[in-house]
Amino acid sequence: MNERANMLVAELLDTELIGEGCLSTYRHAAECLLTDDATLVPYAADLFVQVSGTPRRVILMSMPIRQYVGTMEFN
């Protein structure tokens, strides 16, 4: 590309919202390919959660949850 783009259109979101490497893809695009005022499509999402209980034996048999650390902002 000769110039940075002013729009990013990507279909990288899944049911977990941050799967399929979308955060690293958006970060790379923001740092290397986009203008500072670029428009991202999609640019937002709603996240719904539900608290539930699980028997202790199920928790002990499950694998540890990997935590995502870090945030990302597009201004």
Jmol script that loads the backbone (N, CA, C; Angstrom):
load data "model"
ATOM      1  N   MET A   1       0.838  -1.176   0.000  1.00  0.00           N
ATOM      2  CA  MET A   1       0.000   0.000   0.000  1.00  0.00           C
ATOM      3  C   MET A   1       0.881   1.236   0.000  1.00  0.00           C
ATOM      4  N   ASN A   2       0.554   2.158  -0.838  1.00  0.00           N
ATOM      5  CA  ASN A   2       1.299   3.412  -0.883  1.00  0.00           C
ATOM      6  C   ASN A   2       0.926   4.341   0.262  1.00  0.00           C
ATOM      7  N   GLU A   3      -0.327   4.281   0.690  1.00  0.00           N
ATOM      8  CA  GLU A   3      -0.817   5.126   1.778  1.00  0.00           C
ATOM      9  C   GLU A   3      -1.525   4.261   2.809  1.00  0.00           C
ATOM     10  N   ARG A   4      -1.659   4.796   4.013  1.00  0.00           N
ATOM     11  CA  ARG A   4      -2.419   4.097   5.049  1.00  0.00           C
ATOM     12  C   ARG A   4      -3.909   4.194   4.732  1.00  0.00           C
ATOM     13  N   ALA A   5      -4.636   3.157   5.089  1.00  0.00           N
ATOM     14  CA  ALA A   5      -6.078   3.115   4.837  1.00  0.00           C
ATOM     15  C   ALA A   5      -6.833   3.867   5.929  1.00  0.00           C
ATOM     16  N   ASN A   6      -8.020   4.382   5.577  1.00  0.00           N
ATOM     17  CA  ASN A   6      -8.832   5.074   6.571  1.00  0.00           C
ATOM     18  C   ASN A   6     -10.033   4.235   7.011  1.00  0.00           C
ATOM     19  N   MET A   7     -10.075   2.960   6.585  1.00  0.00           N
ATOM     20  CA  MET A   7     -11.156   2.076   7.002  1.00  0.00           C
ATOM     21  C   MET A   7     -10.662   0.638   7.033  1.00  0.00           C
ATOM     22  N   LEU A   8     -11.092  -0.091   8.066  1.00  0.00           N
ATOM     23  CA  LEU A   8     -10.809  -1.520   8.180  1.00  0.00           C
ATOM     24  C   LEU A   8     -12.137  -2.246   8.306  1.00  0.00           C
ATOM     25  N   VAL A   9     -12.408  -3.148   7.378  1.00  0.00           N
ATOM     26  CA  VAL A   9     -13.600  -3.989   7.433  1.00  0.00           C
ATOM     27  C   VAL A   9     -13.108  -5.412   7.601  1.00  0.00           C
ATOM     28  N   ALA A  10     -13.495  -6.045   8.711  1.00  0.00           N
ATOM     29  CA  ALA A  10     -12.998  -7.391   8.999  1.00  0.00           C
ATOM     30  C   ALA A  10     -14.085  -8.221   9.658  1.00  0.00           C
ATOM     31  N   GLU A  11     -14.183  -9.472   9.262  1.00  0.00           N
ATOM     32  CA  GLU A  11     -15.128 -10.411   9.866  1.00  0.00           C
ATOM     33  C   GLU A  11     -14.305 -11.398  10.670  1.00  0.00           C
ATOM     34  N   LEU A  12     -13.872 -10.960  11.851  1.00  0.00           N
ATOM     35  CA  LEU A  12     -13.004 -11.788  12.684  1.00  0.00           C
ATOM     36  C   LEU A  12     -13.637 -12.145  14.019  1.00  0.00           C
ATOM     37  N   LEU A  13     -14.824 -11.654  14.283  1.00  0.00           N
ATOM     38  CA  LEU A  13     -15.439 -11.894  15.580  1.00  0.00           C
ATOM     39  C   LEU A  13     -16.137 -13.242  15.598  1.00  0.00           C
ATOM     40  N   ASP A  14     -16.098 -13.898  16.740  1.00  0.00           N
ATOM     41  CA  ASP A  14     -16.790 -15.171  16.906  1.00  0.00           C
ATOM     42  C   ASP A  14     -17.674 -15.090  18.138  1.00  0.00           C
ATOM     43  N   THR A  15     -18.199 -16.196  18.593  1.00  0.00           N
ATOM     44  CA  THR A  15     -19.104 -16.173  19.741  1.00  0.00           C
ATOM     45  C   THR A  15     -18.414 -15.739  21.022  1.00  0.00           C
ATOM     46  N   GLU A  16     -17.111 -15.875  21.097  1.00  0.00           N
ATOM     47  CA  GLU A  16     -16.361 -15.445  22.278  1.00  0.00           C
ATOM     48  C   GLU A  16     -15.897 -14.008  22.158  1.00  0.00           C
ATOM     49  N   LEU A  17     -16.137 -13.387  21.058  1.00  0.00           N
ATOM     50  CA  LEU A  17     -15.864 -11.983  20.778  1.00  0.00           C
ATOM     51  C   LEU A  17     -14.399 -11.653  20.514  1.00  0.00           C
ATOM     52  N   ILE A  18     -13.466 -12.332  21.155  1.00  0.00           N
ATOM     53  CA  ILE A  18     -12.061 -11.995  20.914  1.00  0.00           C
ATOM     54  C   ILE A  18     -11.273 -13.188  20.398  1.00  0.00           C
ATOM     55  N   GLY A  19     -11.940 -14.170  19.869  1.00  0.00           N
ATOM     56  CA  GLY A  19     -11.264 -15.345  19.330  1.00  0.00           C
ATOM     57  C   GLY A  19     -10.727 -15.078  17.935  1.00  0.00           C
ATOM     58  N   GLU A  20     -10.220 -16.106  17.323  1.00  0.00           N
ATOM     59  CA  GLU A  20      -9.707 -16.067  15.955  1.00  0.00           C
ATOM     60  C   GLU A  20      -8.633 -15.005  15.753  1.00  0.00           C
ATOM     61  N   GLY A  21      -7.948 -14.621  16.801  1.00  0.00           N
ATOM     62  CA  GLY A  21      -6.846 -13.674  16.676  1.00  0.00           C
ATOM     63  C   GLY A  21      -7.250 -12.273  16.285  1.00  0.00           C
ATOM     64  N   CYS A  22      -8.497 -11.881  16.540  1.00  0.00           N
ATOM     65  CA  CYS A  22      -8.939 -10.574  16.064  1.00  0.00           C
ATOM     66  C   CYS A  22      -8.206  -9.423  16.740  1.00  0.00           C
ATOM     67  N   LEU A  23      -7.900  -9.529  18.025  1.00  0.00           N
ATOM     68  CA  LEU A  23      -7.219  -8.419  18.698  1.00  0.00           C
ATOM     69  C   LEU A  23      -5.833  -8.173  18.124  1.00  0.00           C
ATOM     70  N   SER A  24      -5.086  -9.236  17.893  1.00  0.00           N
ATOM     71  CA  SER A  24      -3.748  -9.045  17.321  1.00  0.00           C
ATOM     72  C   SER A  24      -3.837  -8.546  15.881  1.00  0.00           C
ATOM     73  N   THR A  25      -4.850  -8.979  15.153  1.00  0.00           N
ATOM     74  CA  THR A  25      -5.034  -8.509  13.778  1.00  0.00           C
ATOM     75  C   THR A  25      -5.381  -7.031  13.760  1.00  0.00           C
ATOM     76  N   TYR A  26      -6.330  -6.620  14.615  1.00  0.00           N
ATOM     77  CA  TYR A  26      -6.691  -5.206  14.690  1.00  0.00           C
ATOM     78  C   TYR A  26      -5.511  -4.360  15.165  1.00  0.00           C
ATOM     79  N   ARG A  27      -4.765  -4.853  16.125  1.00  0.00           N
ATOM     80  CA  ARG A  27      -3.610  -4.112  16.636  1.00  0.00           C
ATOM     81  C   ARG A  27      -2.571  -3.908  15.528  1.00  0.00           C
ATOM     82  N   HIS A  28      -2.277  -4.969  14.794  1.00  0.00           N
ATOM     83  CA  HIS A  28      -1.309  -4.860  13.697  1.00  0.00           C
ATOM     84  C   HIS A  28      -1.797  -3.855  12.654  1.00  0.00           C
ATOM     85  N   ALA A  29      -3.067  -3.946  12.296  1.00  0.00           N
ATOM     86  CA  ALA A  29      -3.612  -3.020  11.305  1.00  0.00           C
ATOM     87  C   ALA A  29      -3.513  -1.581  11.798  1.00  0.00           C
ATOM     88  N   ALA A  30      -3.849  -1.344  13.065  1.00  0.00           N
ATOM     89  CA  ALA A  30      -3.793   0.010  13.620  1.00  0.00           C
ATOM     90  C   ALA A  30      -2.371   0.556  13.614  1.00  0.00           C
ATOM     91  N   GLU A  31      -1.414  -0.284  13.948  1.00  0.00           N
ATOM     92  CA  GLU A  31      -0.022   0.168  14.034  1.00  0.00           C
ATOM     93  C   GLU A  31       0.634   0.338  12.669  1.00  0.00           C
ATOM     94  N   CYS A  32       0.289  -0.503  11.713  1.00  0.00           N
ATOM     95  CA  CYS A  32       1.050  -0.545  10.461  1.00  0.00           C
ATOM     96  C   CYS A  32       0.287  -0.114   9.214  1.00  0.00           C
ATOM     97  N   LEU A  33      -1.041  -0.190   9.241  1.00  0.00           N
ATOM     98  CA  LEU A  33      -1.778  -0.023   7.994  1.00  0.00           C
ATOM     99  C   LEU A  33      -2.815   1.093   7.987  1.00  0.00           C
ATOM    100  N   LEU A  34      -3.223   1.569   9.166  1.00  0.00           N
ATOM    101  CA  LEU A  34      -4.345   2.505   9.234  1.00  0.00           C
ATOM    102  C   LEU A  34      -3.930   3.906   9.648  1.00  0.00           C
ATOM    103  N   THR A  35      -4.727   4.879   9.214  1.00  0.00           N
ATOM    104  CA  THR A  35      -4.544   6.248   9.681  1.00  0.00           C
ATOM    105  C   THR A  35      -5.047   6.348  11.117  1.00  0.00           C
ATOM    106  N   ASP A  36      -4.675   7.418  11.808  1.00  0.00           N
ATOM    107  CA  ASP A  36      -5.086   7.593  13.207  1.00  0.00           C
ATOM    108  C   ASP A  36      -6.598   7.738  13.363  1.00  0.00           C
ATOM    109  N   ASP A  37      -7.270   8.251  12.340  1.00  0.00           N
ATOM    110  CA  ASP A  37      -8.721   8.461  12.425  1.00  0.00           C
ATOM    111  C   ASP A  37      -9.515   7.405  11.658  1.00  0.00           C
ATOM    112  N   ALA A  38      -8.936   6.239  11.457  1.00  0.00           N
ATOM    113  CA  ALA A  38      -9.580   5.185  10.671  1.00  0.00           C
ATOM    114  C   ALA A  38     -10.871   4.696  11.323  1.00  0.00           C
ATOM    115  N   THR A  39     -11.798   4.276  10.495  1.00  0.00           N
ATOM    116  CA  THR A  39     -13.053   3.679  10.940  1.00  0.00           C
ATOM    117  C   THR A  39     -12.914   2.168  10.886  1.00  0.00           C
ATOM    118  N   LEU A  40     -13.322   1.497  11.968  1.00  0.00           N
ATOM    119  CA  LEU A  40     -13.275   0.039  12.009  1.00  0.00           C
ATOM    120  C   LEU A  40     -14.692  -0.512  11.951  1.00  0.00           C
ATOM    121  N   VAL A  41     -14.900  -1.511  11.107  1.00  0.00           N
ATOM    122  CA  VAL A  41     -16.202  -2.154  10.975  1.00  0.00           C
ATOM    123  C   VAL A  41     -16.015  -3.641  11.195  1.00  0.00           C
ATOM    124  N   PRO A  42     -16.590  -4.232  12.234  1.00  0.00           N
ATOM    125  CA  PRO A  42     -17.389  -3.596  13.276  1.00  0.00           C
ATOM    126  C   PRO A  42     -16.489  -2.862  14.267  1.00  0.00           C
ATOM    127  N   TYR A  43     -17.029  -1.890  14.962  1.00  0.00           N
ATOM    128  CA  TYR A  43     -16.231  -1.116  15.917  1.00  0.00           C
ATOM    129  C   TYR A  43     -16.663  -1.338  17.365  1.00  0.00           C
ATOM    130  N   ALA A  44     -17.771  -2.035  17.594  1.00  0.00           N
ATOM    131  CA  ALA A  44     -18.243  -2.279  18.957  1.00  0.00           C
ATOM    132  C   ALA A  44     -19.071  -3.555  18.989  1.00  0.00           C
ATOM    133  N   ALA A  45     -19.270  -4.061  20.189  1.00  0.00           N
ATOM    134  CA  ALA A  45     -20.101  -5.253  20.373  1.00  0.00           C
ATOM    135  C   ALA A  45     -20.682  -5.230  21.776  1.00  0.00           C
ATOM    136  N   ASP A  46     -21.781  -5.904  21.948  1.00  0.00           N
ATOM    137  CA  ASP A  46     -22.382  -6.079  23.270  1.00  0.00           C
ATOM    138  C   ASP A  46     -22.028  -7.466  23.772  1.00  0.00           C
ATOM    139  N   LEU A  47     -21.671  -7.546  25.030  1.00  0.00           N
ATOM    140  CA  LEU A  47     -21.308  -8.820  25.641  1.00  0.00           C
ATOM    141  C   LEU A  47     -22.292  -9.119  26.759  1.00  0.00           C
ATOM    142  N   PHE A  48     -22.903 -10.284  26.714  1.00  0.00           N
ATOM    143  CA  PHE A  48     -23.848 -10.713  27.738  1.00  0.00           C
ATOM    144  C   PHE A  48     -23.255 -11.903  28.470  1.00  0.00           C
ATOM    145  N   VAL A  49     -23.366 -11.904  29.789  1.00  0.00           N
ATOM    146  CA  VAL A  49     -22.852 -13.013  30.594  1.00  0.00           C
ATOM    147  C   VAL A  49     -23.949 -13.493  31.540  1.00  0.00           C
ATOM    148  N   GLN A  50     -23.792 -14.713  31.993  1.00  0.00           N
ATOM    149  CA  GLN A  50     -24.726 -15.272  32.962  1.00  0.00           C
ATOM    150  C   GLN A  50     -23.929 -16.038  33.997  1.00  0.00           C
ATOM    151  N   VAL A  51     -24.179 -15.740  35.254  1.00  0.00           N
ATOM    152  CA  VAL A  51     -23.507 -16.429  36.348  1.00  0.00           C
ATOM    153  C   VAL A  51     -24.209 -17.764  36.571  1.00  0.00           C
ATOM    154  N   SER A  52     -23.420 -18.805  36.762  1.00  0.00           N
ATOM    155  CA  SER A  52     -24.009 -20.118  37.033  1.00  0.00           C
ATOM    156  C   SER A  52     -23.145 -20.857  38.045  1.00  0.00           C
ATOM    157  N   GLY A  53     -23.725 -21.838  38.689  1.00  0.00           N
ATOM    158  CA  GLY A  53     -22.984 -22.639  39.662  1.00  0.00           C
ATOM    159  C   GLY A  53     -22.564 -23.964  39.053  1.00  0.00           C
ATOM    160  N   THR A  54     -21.451 -24.496  39.541  1.00  0.00           N
ATOM    161  CA  THR A  54     -20.936 -25.772  39.068  1.00  0.00           C
ATOM    162  C   THR A  54     -20.484 -26.586  40.273  1.00  0.00           C
ATOM    163  N   PRO A  55     -20.819 -27.876  40.295  1.00  0.00           N
ATOM    164  CA  PRO A  55     -20.334 -28.711  41.397  1.00  0.00           C
ATOM    165  C   PRO A  55     -18.812 -28.686  41.487  1.00  0.00           C
ATOM    166  N   ARG A  56     -18.291 -28.762  42.693  1.00  0.00           N
ATOM    167  CA  ARG A  56     -16.848 -28.685  42.928  1.00  0.00           C
ATOM    168  C   ARG A  56     -16.079 -29.729  42.124  1.00  0.00           C
ATOM    169  N   ARG A  57     -16.580 -30.933  41.994  1.00  0.00           N
ATOM    170  CA  ARG A  57     -15.843 -31.974  41.272  1.00  0.00           C
ATOM    171  C   ARG A  57     -15.662 -31.618  39.796  1.00  0.00           C
ATOM    172  N   VAL A  58     -16.621 -30.922  39.216  1.00  0.00           N
ATOM    173  CA  VAL A  58     -16.494 -30.508  37.823  1.00  0.00           C
ATOM    174  C   VAL A  58     -15.412 -29.447  37.699  1.00  0.00           C
ATOM    175  N   ILE A  59     -15.371 -28.522  38.643  1.00  0.00           N
ATOM    176  CA  ILE A  59     -14.348 -27.475  38.623  1.00  0.00           C
ATOM    177  C   ILE A  59     -12.958 -28.093  38.744  1.00  0.00           C
ATOM    178  N   LEU A  60     -12.793 -29.062  39.616  1.00  0.00           N
ATOM    179  CA  LEU A  60     -11.484 -29.689  39.814  1.00  0.00           C
ATOM    180  C   LEU A  60     -11.032 -30.476  38.589  1.00  0.00           C
ATOM    181  N   MET A  61     -11.962 -30.968  37.790  1.00  0.00           N
ATOM    182  CA  MET A  61     -11.605 -31.756  36.608  1.00  0.00           C
ATOM    183  C   MET A  61     -11.394 -30.896  35.371  1.00  0.00           C
ATOM    184  N   SER A  62     -11.799 -29.646  35.413  1.00  0.00           N
ATOM    185  CA  SER A  62     -11.684 -28.804  34.226  1.00  0.00           C
ATOM    186  C   SER A  62     -10.278 -28.226  34.111  1.00  0.00           C
ATOM    187  N   MET A  63      -9.950 -27.805  32.909  1.00  0.00           N
ATOM    188  CA  MET A  63      -8.638 -27.208  32.667  1.00  0.00           C
ATOM    189  C   MET A  63      -8.653 -25.765  33.143  1.00  0.00           C
ATOM    190  N   PRO A  64      -7.499 -25.212  33.503  1.00  0.00           N
ATOM    191  CA  PRO A  64      -7.448 -23.815  33.954  1.00  0.00           C
ATOM    192  C   PRO A  64      -7.876 -22.868  32.833  1.00  0.00           C
ATOM    193  N   ILE A  65      -8.485 -21.780  33.229  1.00  0.00           N
ATOM    194  CA  ILE A  65      -8.917 -20.776  32.268  1.00  0.00           C
ATOM    195  C   ILE A  65      -7.745 -19.861  31.956  1.00  0.00           C
ATOM    196  N   ARG A  66      -7.481 -19.679  30.680  1.00  0.00           N
ATOM    197  CA  ARG A  66      -6.419 -18.773  30.263  1.00  0.00           C
ATOM    198  C   ARG A  66      -6.973 -17.354  30.288  1.00  0.00           C
ATOM    199  N   GLN A  67      -6.263 -16.459  30.915  1.00  0.00           N
ATOM    200  CA  GLN A  67      -6.734 -15.083  31.024  1.00  0.00           C
ATOM    201  C   GLN A  67      -6.073 -14.226  29.960  1.00  0.00           C
ATOM    202  N   TYR A  68      -6.871 -13.348  29.372  1.00  0.00           N
ATOM    203  CA  TYR A  68      -6.333 -12.376  28.434  1.00  0.00           C
ATOM    204  C   TYR A  68      -5.918 -11.153  29.226  1.00  0.00           C
ATOM    205  N   VAL A  69      -4.694 -10.726  29.047  1.00  0.00           N
ATOM    206  CA  VAL A  69      -4.192  -9.562  29.762  1.00  0.00           C
ATOM    207  C   VAL A  69      -3.857  -8.496  28.738  1.00  0.00           C
ATOM    208  N   GLY A  70      -4.403  -7.340  28.923  1.00  0.00           N
ATOM    209  CA  GLY A  70      -4.101  -6.235  28.030  1.00  0.00           C
ATOM    210  C   GLY A  70      -5.375  -5.626  27.479  1.00  0.00           C
ATOM    211  N   THR A  71      -5.266  -4.401  27.057  1.00  0.00           N
ATOM    212  CA  THR A  71      -6.404  -3.725  26.467  1.00  0.00           C
ATOM    213  C   THR A  71      -5.960  -3.062  25.187  1.00  0.00           C
ATOM    214  N   MET A  72      -6.915  -2.633  24.437  1.00  0.00           N
ATOM    215  CA  MET A  72      -6.614  -2.041  23.144  1.00  0.00           C
ATOM    216  C   MET A  72      -7.642  -0.960  22.870  1.00  0.00           C
ATOM    217  N   GLU A  73      -7.213   0.183  22.439  1.00  0.00           N
ATOM    218  CA  GLU A  73      -8.130   1.266  22.127  1.00  0.00           C
ATOM    219  C   GLU A  73      -7.830   1.794  20.741  1.00  0.00           C
ATOM    220  N   PHE A  74      -8.885   2.125  20.028  1.00  0.00           N
ATOM    221  CA  PHE A  74      -8.752   2.798  18.743  1.00  0.00           C
ATOM    222  C   PHE A  74      -9.420   4.150  18.889  1.00  0.00           C
ATOM    223  N   ASN A  75      -8.660   5.201  18.783  1.00  0.00           N
ATOM    224  CA  ASN A  75      -9.228   6.549  18.904  1.00  0.00           C
ATOM    225  C   ASN A  75      -9.361   7.177  17.545  1.00  0.00           C
TER     226      ASN A  75
END
end "model"
wireframe off; spacefill off
backbone 0.3
color backbone group
